[in-house]
Amino acid sequence: MTTTTLKTRLRAVLIACTAGFTLAASAQGDAPFPTRQMTLINPYTAGSATDVMARSLAEQFTRALGQPMAVVVRDGASGVVGMQALTAAQPDGHTLAYTPVTSLVVQPYLVKDLKLSPDTVQPLCGVTENILAIAVRNDSPFKNVADLVAAAKQKSLAFGTAGPNSLPFLGVQQLAKLQKLELVHAPYKGDAAAVVDVVGGQVDFGAIVAASGSALVTGGRLRLLAVMSSRRHPGYPDVPTLRESGYDVLQNSYAGLFVPKGVPEPVLAKLDRACATALASDAVRQSAQTTHQVMMPLDRAAWTQRVQDEYRLMGVALGRP
């Protein structure tokens, strides 16, 4: 083999190796993303606190990633319908969901063959703590939870929630069990419809995300009796927790962003950065403040751990560890 031929072949090998490294680098994250319009699934009704935050996040993701993000409502079954749509989506990072954790940490224990759990999706970032509340119309004779409990011991009361097996429902169920109450549950497709019927008198009270009723509370048509969390809602400092009211009931709720399982790490990294940018933005924080949502930013690792912890805790609470 001549020296010239050897040099030619070596050059060819080097070019091939360089091309290979270039392709590998592209696969590792240099490939453009996103390449088309993105979708953010809202598994609850339009007009709910979840919907308001989803739309605020979508606007910031559009700015951060340079592609439009459309919010699509896929409500039903306390978030199950929307999250099943997420798991069926291509794991390329173009489809996300913003949701409370109900469908992932509660429903798997209560709905047979659901095929949803923390392991069927990829948690992306935590966004809010959804502080839950017991709410009545403003002219309700119930001035506090003690009034409501006393009335419920005399006759069965009806209450509305965002859906069957929802976290607000489970909070009221704890209260009913503790006080030996017989209550009638009216499940809706989301907080918005439940709040409307509380104000309209179709149900005696509602168990809702406090933020979902904020406009009606401000407008003097809805009143919060207590919250189910371990702390008072910062936007309603005069509203006690159920524990402060004398009832050993605690029901926390958290919401955040998720993507399908299997999204490539380089894409997850870009979505991580978009999450951080969105949650730090004045627009999202102002939206949360206006609607009395409580921000709880968590990165991917912390959010994944929180979802797994909630799943484990719900299994213990439901007697199904």
Secondary structure as GFF3:
##gff-version 3
##sequence-region A 1 321
A	DSSP	alpha_helix	3	25	.	.	.	ID=ss1
A	DSSP	pi_helix	26	30	.	.	.	ID=ss2
A	DSSP	beta_strand	38	42	.	.	.	ID=ss3
A	DSSP	alpha_helix	49	65	.	.	.	ID=ss4
A	DSSP	beta_strand	69	73	.	.	.	ID=ss5
A	DSSP	three_ten_helix	77	79	.	.	.	ID=ss6
A	DSSP	alpha_helix	80	88	.	.	.	ID=ss7
A	DSSP	beta_strand	95	100	.	.	.	ID=ss8
A	DSSP	alpha_helix	102	105	.	.	.	ID=ss9
A	DSSP	alpha_helix	107	110	.	.	.	ID=ss10
A	DSSP	three_ten_helix	118	120	.	.	.	ID=ss11
A	DSSP	beta_strand	121	129	.	.	.	ID=ss12
A	DSSP	beta_strand	132	137	.	.	.	ID=ss13
A	DSSP	alpha_helix	145	154	.	.	.	ID=ss14
A	DSSP	beta_strand	158	161	.	.	.	ID=ss15
A	DSSP	alpha_helix	167	179	.	.	.	ID=ss16
A	DSSP	beta_strand	184	187	.	.	.	ID=ss17
A	DSSP	alpha_helix	191	200	.	.	.	ID=ss18
A	DSSP	beta_strand	205	209	.	.	.	ID=ss19
A	DSSP	three_ten_helix	210	213	.	.	.	ID=ss20
A	DSSP	alpha_helix	214	218	.	.	.	ID=ss21
A	DSSP	beta_strand	222	227	.	.	.	ID=ss22
A	DSSP	beta_strand	254	260	.	.	.	ID=ss23
A	DSSP	alpha_helix	265	280	.	.	.	ID=ss24
A	DSSP	alpha_helix	282	290	.	.	.	ID=ss25
A	DSSP	beta_strand	294	298	.	.	.	ID=ss26
A	DSSP	alpha_helix	300	317	.	.	.	ID=ss27
###
